Amino acid sequence: MEKYEKEIEKLRKSLKEMTETVQVLRLIIQTSAKRPKPFRNRDVCNFGDKDHEGNNNRTLFCRGFDISVPRHEIKRALWKHFSSCGKVKRVYVPIECATGVALGFALIDMAKHSTRGLKLDGSVLGGRILCVRNPCVTR
């Protein structure tokens, strides 16, 4: 009888280990399903986006924002942030086509004076310090 009890105890231990492993695998599967899917439509990835066109003397170059959030959230946050300096006409956030992750810079068109937007250089957005420049000026 003792021989069978030892065998049964081994089987229970194995079953417990397998159950824990299955739970870990389920968690991995669930969290991987929540990851953003790669950006598949490469034709509209950047240059198919209507916002890529139109750089002019009212365009500002901005970097330093958090790129770990989706493109539309970055655009919304930058639009709101730059609206404090006047009317914003366009916010363009280029992305890496294979992953859909922002490249780390944006182009913002102001309706009138881009010099007002330059005042946001060094301002904080989402806990990060922004660098705002006129893209026509080489530094």
Secondary structure as GFF3:
##gff-version 3
##sequence-region A 1 139
A	DSSP	alpha_helix	2	33	.	.	.	ID=ss1
A	DSSP	three_ten_helix	42	44	.	.	.	ID=ss2
A	DSSP	three_ten_helix	50	52	.	.	.	ID=ss3
A	DSSP	beta_strand	59	63	.	.	.	ID=ss4
A	DSSP	alpha_helix	71	82	.	.	.	ID=ss5
A	DSSP	three_ten_helix	83	85	.	.	.	ID=ss6
A	DSSP	beta_strand	88	92	.	.	.	ID=ss7
A	DSSP	beta_strand	105	110	.	.	.	ID=ss8
A	DSSP	alpha_helix	114	118	.	.	.	ID=ss9
A	DSSP	beta_strand	124	125	.	.	.	ID=ss10
A	DSSP	beta_strand	128	129	.	.	.	ID=ss11
A	DSSP	beta_strand	131	133	.	.	.	ID=ss12
###
